[in-house]
Amino acid sequence: MTRLRSRLCIGEVVHRRYHPRRHQLRYRVCSLLIDLDELPMIDSSCKLLSINRLNVFSLMESDHGDGSPCDLKKWVTDKVAAAGCQTGISSVLMLTFPKVLGYVFNPLTVYYCLAPTGDIAVMVYEVNNTFGDRHCYVVPVRKQQHGIIFQSADKQFHVSPFNEIAGRYGFRVSPPNETVAVGVSLRVDGKPLMNAYQTAMALPLNDRNLWSAFCRTPLLTAKVIAGIHLEAAVLWLKGLPIVRRSKPALGRTPQQFPGVSLHND
């Protein structure tokens, strides 16, 4: 049996808000770290995880990118090229929540775009909100300290009903190996507004580990969505005003044509 580079990641997500009201939310999650070149091998080797069809765990390419059943790796590399990144991409790793029993919500999917040397050349951050809108931030890797990638991008997409489309994101990413770590912070007018991070152990992607993860987090999607709405309710009770979502441009379906922006950090 071919050994997969792809991994099952077990860990937690933490959200912290600092201003104007302090609040914290923490929950356990399981994610997939997928080498997009391995999709056919994963589909044939895992009984509990299927690609582009329903199972206990599923990964649907149509849940990402432009919403069509396209080749997801090609979609990512095309968007990187269209954004003006003149870097050859040989492989793409994807960190995402799987569909569990047919349901999924991914606030953030991360694509690590690797050069032929194996180094991460570009990061793509695919953001979804609960209204069904989607936006991708394409950010070349320019700054690293002690192996950790530091990036930033202007916020251009409505995510939280308590935040304006203003400020600047900071991204902190550790190249995935035995562990996975991704952090996102938001500063507005130089003040820290919030941060969120996911840390996880990367385990072999096999049916034994998938079954163990399912037994521990069978309602993963419900947990993520419930956590988002619980946090919103708590913030509303703390008196934070609600910011109206700006509507997508006329005739534009976000799932089919997600916004894509290049950020040179």
C-alpha positions in Angstrom: 0.0 0.0 0.0 1.3 3.4 -1.0 2.2 5.6 2.0 0.2 8.8 1.8 1.7 12.3 2.4 -1.8 13.5 3.4 -2.7 13.5 7.1 -5.5 13.6 9.5 -5.1 16.5 12.0 -6.5 16.4 15.5 -6.4 19.6 17.6 -8.2 22.7 18.6 -9.3 26.1 17.4 -9.2 29.1 19.6 -10.8 32.5 18.9 -10.0 35.6 21.0 -11.6 39.0 20.7 -9.9 41.9 22.5 -11.9 45.0 21.5 -14.4 46.5 22.3 -15.3 43.5 24.5 -13.1 40.7 25.5 -14.3 37.2 24.7 -12.8 33.7 24.0 -14.0 30.6 22.3 -12.2 27.2 22.2 -13.2 23.9 20.6 -11.7 20.6 19.5 -11.7 19.8 15.7 -10.4 17.3 13.2 -9.1 18.5 9.9 -7.6 17.0 6.7 -4.2 18.0 5.4 -4.5 16.8 1.8 -1.9 16.6 -0.9 -4.2 17.4 -3.9 -2.1 15.0 -6.1 -3.2 12.2 -3.8 -7.0 12.5 -4.2 -7.3 9.3 -6.3 -5.2 7.3 -3.9 -7.1 8.5 -0.9 -10.4 7.6 -2.5 -9.2 4.1 -3.2 -7.4 3.4 0.1 -9.7 4.8 2.7 -13.1 3.1 3.4 -14.3 5.9 5.6 -13.2 8.9 3.5 -14.3 9.5 -0.1 -13.4 12.1 -2.6 -16.3 13.8 -4.4 -18.9 11.4 -3.1 -20.7 11.0 0.3 -19.3 8.8 3.1 -18.7 9.1 6.8 -16.0 11.6 5.9 -16.0 13.3 2.4 -14.0 15.9 0.6 -15.9 17.6 -2.2 -13.9 19.7 -4.6 -17.1 21.6 -5.4 -17.2 22.8 -1.7 -14.1 24.9 -2.6 -12.7 27.1 -5.3 -15.4 28.4 -7.7 -18.0 25.9 -6.5 -17.8 23.7 -9.6 -16.7 20.0 -9.7 -13.3 21.1 -11.1 -9.8 20.0 -10.6 -9.1 21.8 -7.4 -5.3 21.8 -7.7 -5.6 23.4 -11.2 -8.0 26.0 -9.8 -5.5 26.9 -7.1 -2.5 27.1 -9.4 -4.5 29.1 -12.0 -5.5 31.6 -9.4 -2.0 31.9 -8.2 -0.8 32.6 -11.8 -3.7 35.0 -12.5 -2.8 36.9 -9.4 0.6 37.6 -10.9 2.8 35.2 -8.8 5.5 34.2 -11.1 6.4 31.1 -9.2 6.1 27.5 -10.5 3.9 25.4 -8.2 4.6 21.7 -8.2 2.3 20.6 -5.4 -0.5 22.0 -3.3 -1.4 20.9 0.3 -4.8 21.8 1.6 -5.8 22.2 5.2 -9.6 22.0 5.6 -12.5 20.5 7.6 -14.0 17.4 6.0 -17.7 16.8 5.3 -19.0 14.6 8.1 -22.1 12.6 7.3 -22.7 15.0 4.4 -22.3 18.3 6.2 -19.5 20.8 6.5 -18.7 24.5 7.1 -15.2 25.8 6.5 -14.6 29.3 7.9 -11.0 29.0 6.6 -9.3 26.6 4.2 -5.6 27.0 3.7 -3.6 26.1 0.6 0.2 25.6 0.9 1.6 26.1 -2.7 5.0 24.4 -2.9 7.8 25.2 -5.4 9.7 22.3 -7.0 12.3 22.7 -4.2 9.6 21.7 -1.6 9.6 25.2 -0.1 6.2 27.0 0.4 6.2 29.7 -2.2 2.6 31.0 -2.0 -0.2 30.8 0.6 -3.9 30.9 -0.4 -6.4 31.6 2.3 -10.0 30.7 1.3 -12.5 32.4 3.6 -16.2 31.6 3.8 -18.9 33.4 5.8 -22.2 32.0 7.0 -24.0 33.9 4.2 -22.5 31.6 1.5 -19.9 34.2 0.3 -16.3 33.3 -0.4 -13.1 35.2 -0.9 -9.5 34.0 -1.5 -6.4 35.9 -0.4 -3.3 35.0 -2.5 -0.1 35.9 -0.6 3.4 35.1 -1.7 5.8 33.9 1.0 8.4 36.6 1.5 9.1 36.7 5.3 10.1 33.8 7.5 11.6 33.7 11.0 12.9 30.5 12.4 10.9 28.5 9.8 7.6 30.3 10.6 5.9 32.2 7.7 4.6 35.7 8.5 2.2 37.4 6.1 -0.4 40.2 6.0 -3.3 41.3 3.9 -5.9 44.1 3.9 -9.3 42.8 4.9 -11.6 42.8 1.9 -14.5 40.5 2.8 -17.4 40.5 5.3 -16.9 37.7 7.8 -18.3 38.7 11.2 -21.5 40.7 11.8 -19.6 42.6 14.5 -16.6 43.7 12.3 -16.5 46.3 9.5 -14.6 45.5 6.3 -11.6 47.3 7.6 -8.2 46.6 9.1 -5.3 44.3 8.2 -5.0 40.5 8.7 -1.7 39.0 10.0 -1.0 35.4 9.2 1.4 33.2 11.0 1.9 29.7 9.5 4.2 26.9 10.4 5.1 24.5 7.5 3.2 21.3 8.2 5.0 18.2 9.4 4.2 16.3 12.6 2.2 19.3 13.7 0.0 21.9 12.0 -0.3 25.5 13.2 -2.1 28.4 11.5 -2.8 31.8 13.2 -4.8 34.8 11.9 -5.0 38.1 13.6 -6.9 41.3 12.7 -5.8 44.8 13.6 -7.9 47.9 13.0 -6.3 51.4 13.2 -3.2 49.7 14.8 -5.2 48.1 17.6 -5.6 44.3 18.0 -9.2 43.4 17.4 -9.1 39.6 17.4 -7.1 36.5 16.6 -7.8 32.9 15.9 -5.4 29.9 15.6 -5.6 26.2 14.9 -3.0 23.8 16.3 -3.1 20.1 15.6 -1.1 16.8 15.6 -0.8 15.3 12.1 -1.6 11.6 12.1 -1.5 9.0 9.3 -4.6 9.2 7.2 -6.1 5.8 7.6 -9.4 4.2 8.6 -8.4 3.5 12.1 -7.6 7.2 12.8 -10.6 8.3 10.9 -12.9 6.1 13.0 -11.3 7.3 16.2 -11.8 10.9 15.1 -15.4 10.3 14.2 -16.1 8.8 17.6 -14.6 11.9 19.3 -16.1 14.5 17.0 -19.2 13.0 15.2 -20.9 16.4 15.0 -17.9 18.4 13.8 -19.9 20.7 11.5 -22.6 21.3 14.1 -19.9 22.2 16.6 -18.3 24.7 14.3 -21.5 26.4 13.4 -22.9 26.3 16.9 -19.6 27.8 18.2 -19.8 30.7 15.7 -23.4 31.5 16.6 -22.8 31.1 20.3 -20.0 33.5 20.1 -22.2 35.9 18.1 -24.9 35.6 20.8 -22.5 36.3 23.6 -21.0 39.3 21.8 -24.5 40.7 21.1 -25.4 40.3 24.8 -22.2 42.2 25.6 -23.6 45.1 23.6 -21.5 45.0 20.4 -23.4 46.6 17.5 -24.2 44.6 14.4 -22.5 45.6 11.1 -24.7 45.0 8.0 -23.2 42.8 5.4 -22.5 44.5 2.1 -24.2 42.6 -0.8 -22.2 41.0 -3.5 -22.0 42.7 -6.9 -25.2 42.4 -9.0 -25.2 39.1 -11.0 -22.2 37.7 -9.1 -22.7 34.4 -7.4 -20.0 34.1 -4.7 -19.7 30.4 -4.8 -19.2 30.4 -8.5 -16.9 33.4 -8.7 -15.2 33.9 -5.4 -13.3 37.1 -5.0 -9.6 36.7 -5.3 -7.1 39.3 -4.2 -3.3 39.4 -4.4 -1.3 40.8 -1.5 2.4 41.4 -1.8 2.7 41.6 2.0 
